[in-house]
Amino acid sequence: MAYEMKCPLCGQEMKVDVETEAEALKLILDEGVKHVQEAHKDLPMDEGMLKQLIQTNMKKT
């Protein structure tokens, strides 16, 4: 199954192809942490906030 998430700030897409939604969340979270550190380093967002944002916006494609 494929899942995707677009960064609400810049529109960068993060896509993964996995077996479960839990795997998708973990992989997109890992990628999202890197993305925030690189592209939005001035944004005060911890991993818990990012996880909640991803859970809300991640879509099965």
N, CA, C and O atoms as a GROMACS GRO file, in nm:
protein
  244
    1MET      N    1   0.084  -0.117   0.000
    1MET     CA    2   0.000   0.000   0.000
    1MET      C    3   0.089   0.124   0.000
    1MET      O    4   0.195   0.126   0.062
    2ALA      N    5   0.044   0.223  -0.069
    2ALA     CA    6   0.119   0.348  -0.075
    2ALA      C    7   0.050   0.454   0.011
    2ALA      O    8  -0.073   0.463   0.014
    3TYR      N    9   0.131   0.532   0.079
    3TYR     CA   10   0.082   0.643   0.160
    3TYR      C   11   0.162   0.766   0.124
    3TYR      O   12   0.279   0.757   0.086
    4GLU      N   13   0.098   0.882   0.134
    4GLU     CA   14   0.170   1.005   0.107
    4GLU      C   15   0.129   1.113   0.206
    4GLU      O   16   0.024   1.108   0.269
    5MET      N   17   0.218   1.209   0.217
    5MET     CA   18   0.196   1.324   0.305
    5MET      C   19   0.263   1.442   0.239
    5MET      O   20   0.377   1.432   0.193
    6LYS      N   21   0.193   1.555   0.234
    6LYS     CA   22   0.252   1.678   0.183
    6LYS      C   23   0.276   1.772   0.300
    6LYS      O   24   0.190   1.790   0.387
    7CYS      N   25   0.393   1.831   0.300
    7CYS     CA   26   0.425   1.929   0.403
    7CYS      C   27   0.329   2.047   0.386
    7CYS      O   28   0.322   2.106   0.279
    8PRO      N   29   0.254   2.082   0.491
    8PRO     CA   30   0.160   2.192   0.479
    8PRO      C   31   0.227   2.329   0.463
    8PRO      O   32   0.162   2.426   0.424
    9LEU      N   33   0.356   2.337   0.493
    9LEU     CA   34   0.426   2.465   0.481
    9LEU      C   35   0.486   2.488   0.343
    9LEU      O   36   0.480   2.600   0.291
   10CYS      N   37   0.543   2.383   0.283
   10CYS     CA   38   0.612   2.402   0.155
   10CYS      C   39   0.562   2.311   0.043
   10CYS      O   40   0.600   2.329  -0.072
   11GLY      N   41   0.477   2.215   0.076
   11GLY     CA   42   0.421   2.127  -0.026
   11GLY      C   43   0.507   2.009  -0.066
   11GLY      O   44   0.469   1.932  -0.154
   12GLN      N   45   0.623   1.992  -0.003
   12GLN     CA   46   0.708   1.878  -0.038
   12GLN      C   47   0.634   1.749  -0.006
   12GLN      O   48   0.577   1.734   0.102
   13GLU      N   49   0.637   1.655  -0.102
   13GLU     CA   50   0.568   1.527  -0.085
   13GLU      C   51   0.662   1.424  -0.024
   13GLU      O   52   0.780   1.417  -0.058
   14MET      N   53   0.606   1.344   0.064
   14MET     CA   54   0.676   1.229   0.120
   14MET      C   55   0.589   1.108   0.091
   14MET      O   56   0.473   1.103   0.133
   15LYS      N   57   0.643   1.010   0.019
   15LYS     CA   58   0.567   0.892  -0.020
   15LYS      C   59   0.640   0.766   0.025
   15LYS      O   60   0.762   0.759   0.020
   16VAL      N   61   0.561   0.668   0.068
   16VAL     CA   62   0.618   0.539   0.107
   16VAL      C   63   0.527   0.428   0.054
   16VAL      O   64   0.407   0.448   0.036
   17ASP      N   65   0.585   0.312   0.031
   17ASP     CA   66   0.510   0.194  -0.011
   17ASP      C   67   0.539   0.085   0.092
   17ASP      O   68   0.650   0.032   0.099
   18VAL      N   69   0.436   0.053   0.172
   18VAL     CA   70   0.455  -0.037   0.287
   18VAL      C   71   0.338  -0.133   0.299
   18VAL      O   72   0.243  -0.127   0.221
   19GLU      N   73   0.347  -0.222   0.396
   19GLU     CA   74   0.241  -0.320   0.421
   19GLU      C   75   0.131  -0.267   0.513
   19GLU      O   76   0.014  -0.303   0.498
   20THR      N   77   0.169  -0.182   0.611
   20THR     CA   78   0.071  -0.137   0.710
   20THR      C   79   0.076   0.014   0.729
   20THR      O   80   0.174   0.080   0.694
   21GLU      N   81  -0.031   0.067   0.786
   21GLU     CA   82  -0.037   0.210   0.816
   21GLU      C   83   0.067   0.248   0.922
   21GLU      O   84   0.123   0.357   0.918
   22ALA      N   85   0.091   0.157   1.017
   22ALA     CA   86   0.190   0.183   1.121
   22ALA      C   87   0.330   0.199   1.061
   22ALA      O   88   0.407   0.285   1.104
   23GLU      N   89   0.363   0.116   0.963
   23GLU     CA   90   0.492   0.128   0.895
   23GLU      C   91   0.501   0.261   0.821
   23GLU      O   92   0.605   0.327   0.823
   24ALA      N   93   0.392   0.299   0.757
   24ALA     CA   94   0.389   0.426   0.685
   24ALA      C   95   0.413   0.541   0.780
   24ALA      O   96   0.491   0.631   0.750
   25LEU      N   97   0.346   0.539   0.893
   25LEU     CA   98   0.362   0.646   0.991
   25LEU      C   99   0.507   0.656   1.037
   25LEU      O  100   0.562   0.766   1.045
   26LYS      N  101   0.570   0.542   1.067
   26LYS     CA  102   0.709   0.544   1.113
   26LYS      C  103   0.803   0.600   1.007
   26LYS      O  104   0.887   0.684   1.037
   27LEU      N  105   0.789   0.554   0.884
   27LEU     CA  106   0.879   0.599   0.778
   27LEU      C  107   0.858   0.746   0.743
   27LEU      O  108   0.954   0.820   0.724
   28ILE      N  109   0.732   0.788   0.736
   28ILE     CA  110   0.705   0.929   0.706
   28ILE      C  111   0.749   1.017   0.823
   28ILE      O  112   0.798   1.128   0.801
   29LEU      N  113   0.733   0.969   0.945
   29LEU     CA  114   0.780   1.045   1.061
   29LEU      C  115   0.932   1.062   1.055
   29LEU      O  116   0.983   1.172   1.079
   30ASP      N  117   1.003   0.954   1.025
   30ASP     CA  118   1.149   0.963   1.013
   30ASP      C  119   1.188   1.066   0.907
   30ASP      O  120   1.277   1.149   0.929
   31GLU      N  121   1.123   1.060   0.792
   31GLU     CA  122   1.151   1.154   0.684
   31GLU      C  123   1.108   1.295   0.723
   31GLU      O  124   1.176   1.393   0.690
   32GLY      N  125   0.996   1.306   0.792
   32GLY     CA  126   0.946   1.436   0.834
   32GLY      C  127   1.037   1.505   0.933
   32GLY      O  128   1.056   1.627   0.927
   33VAL      N  129   1.095   1.429   1.025
   33VAL     CA  130   1.190   1.486   1.121
   33VAL      C  131   1.308   1.547   1.046
   33VAL      O  132   1.349   1.660   1.075
   34LYS      N  133   1.362   1.474   0.950
   34LYS     CA  134   1.474   1.525   0.870
   34LYS      C  135   1.432   1.649   0.793
   34LYS      O  136   1.507   1.747   0.785
   35HIS      N  137   1.312   1.645   0.734
   35HIS     CA  138   1.262   1.757   0.655
   35HIS      C  139   1.250   1.883   0.740
   35HIS      O  140   1.292   1.991   0.698
   36VAL      N  141   1.192   1.870   0.859
   36VAL     CA  142   1.176   1.986   0.947
   36VAL      C  143   1.312   2.042   0.987
   36VAL      O  144   1.331   2.163   0.991
   37GLN      N  145   1.407   1.954   1.018
   37GLN     CA  146   1.541   1.999   1.057
   37GLN      C  147   1.612   2.072   0.944
   37GLN      O  148   1.688   2.166   0.968
   38GLU      N  149   1.588   2.029   0.820
   38GLU     CA  150   1.657   2.089   0.706
   38GLU      C  151   1.583   2.210   0.648
   38GLU      O  152   1.644   2.314   0.622
   39ALA      N  153   1.453   2.196   0.628
   39ALA     CA  154   1.377   2.300   0.556
   39ALA      C  155   1.308   2.401   0.648
   39ALA      O  156   1.282   2.514   0.607
   40HIS      N  157   1.280   2.361   0.770
   40HIS     CA  158   1.203   2.448   0.860
   40HIS      C  159   1.268   2.453   0.999
   40HIS      O  160   1.200   2.442   1.101
   41LYS      N  161   1.400   2.469   1.001
   41LYS     CA  162   1.474   2.459   1.128
   41LYS      C  163   1.434   2.564   1.230
   41LYS      O  164   1.461   2.547   1.349
   42ASP      N  165   1.371   2.673   1.187
   42ASP     CA  166   1.327   2.776   1.282
   42ASP      C  167   1.189   2.745   1.340
   42ASP      O  168   1.142   2.818   1.426
   43LEU      N  169   1.126   2.640   1.293
   43LEU     CA  170   0.992   2.603   1.338
   43LEU      C  171   1.002   2.524   1.469
   43LEU      O  172   1.070   2.421   1.475
   44PRO      N  173   0.936   2.571   1.574
   44PRO     CA  174   0.942   2.500   1.702
   44PRO      C  175   0.846   2.380   1.704
   44PRO      O  176   0.736   2.389   1.757
   45MET      N  177   0.890   2.268   1.646
   45MET     CA  178   0.804   2.149   1.638
   45MET      C  179   0.881   2.028   1.690
   45MET      O  180   0.988   1.994   1.638
   46ASP      N  181   0.826   1.962   1.792
   46ASP     CA  182   0.892   1.842   1.842
   46ASP      C  183   0.834   1.720   1.769
   46ASP      O  184   0.739   1.731   1.692
   47GLU      N  185   0.891   1.604   1.796
   47GLU     CA  186   0.851   1.482   1.726
   47GLU      C  187   0.705   1.445   1.753
   47GLU      O  188   0.637   1.395   1.664
   48GLY      N  189   0.656   1.470   1.874
   48GLY     CA  190   0.516   1.440   1.906
   48GLY      C  191   0.420   1.525   1.825
   48GLY      O  192   0.318   1.475   1.777
   49MET      N  193   0.452   1.653   1.810
   49MET     CA  194   0.367   1.742   1.730
   49MET      C  195   0.370   1.699   1.584
   49MET      O  196   0.267   1.700   1.516
   50LEU      N  197   0.488   1.663   1.536
   50LEU     CA  198   0.503   1.620   1.397
   50LEU      C  199   0.425   1.491   1.373
   50LEU      O  200   0.361   1.476   1.269
   51LYS      N  201   0.430   1.398   1.467
   51LYS     CA  202   0.357   1.272   1.453
   51LYS      C  203   0.207   1.298   1.442
   51LYS      O  204   0.139   1.238   1.359
   52GLN      N  205   0.156   1.387   1.526
   52GLN     CA  206   0.014   1.421   1.521
   52GLN      C  207  -0.022   1.485   1.387
   52GLN      O  208  -0.127   1.454   1.330
   53LEU      N  209   0.062   1.574   1.337
   53LEU     CA  210   0.040   1.638   1.208
   53LEU      C  211   0.036   1.534   1.096
   53LEU      O  212  -0.050   1.540   1.008
   54ILE      N  213   0.127   1.439   1.101
   54ILE     CA  214   0.133   1.335   0.998
   54ILE      C  215   0.009   1.246   1.006
   54ILE      O  216  -0.050   1.214   0.903
   55GLN      N  217  -0.030   1.205   1.126
   55GLN     CA  218  -0.148   1.120   1.140
   55GLN      C  219  -0.272   1.189   1.084
   55GLN      O  220  -0.360   1.123   1.028
   56THR      N  221  -0.280   1.318   1.099
   56THR     CA  222  -0.396   1.394   1.050
   56THR      C  223  -0.393   1.407   0.898
   56THR      O  224  -0.498   1.402   0.833
   57ASN      N  225  -0.275   1.423   0.840
   57ASN     CA  226  -0.265   1.457   0.698
   57ASN      C  227  -0.220   1.344   0.606
   57ASN      O  228  -0.227   1.358   0.484
   58MET      N  229  -0.173   1.232   0.661
   58MET     CA  230  -0.126   1.121   0.578
   58MET      C  231  -0.245   1.056   0.508
   58MET      O  232  -0.350   1.034   0.568
   59LYS      N  233  -0.226   1.026   0.380
   59LYS     CA  234  -0.335   0.967   0.301
   59LYS      C  235  -0.289   0.840   0.232
   59LYS      O  236  -0.175   0.830   0.186
   60LYS      N  237  -0.378   0.745   0.225
   60LYS     CA  238  -0.353   0.621   0.150
   60LYS      C  239  -0.379   0.653   0.003
   60LYS      O  240  -0.482   0.711  -0.032
   61THR      N  241  -0.285   0.613  -0.083
   61THR     CA  242  -0.302   0.641  -0.226
   61THR      C  243  -0.311   0.514  -0.307
   61THR      O  244  -0.325   0.520  -0.429
   0.00000   0.00000   0.00000
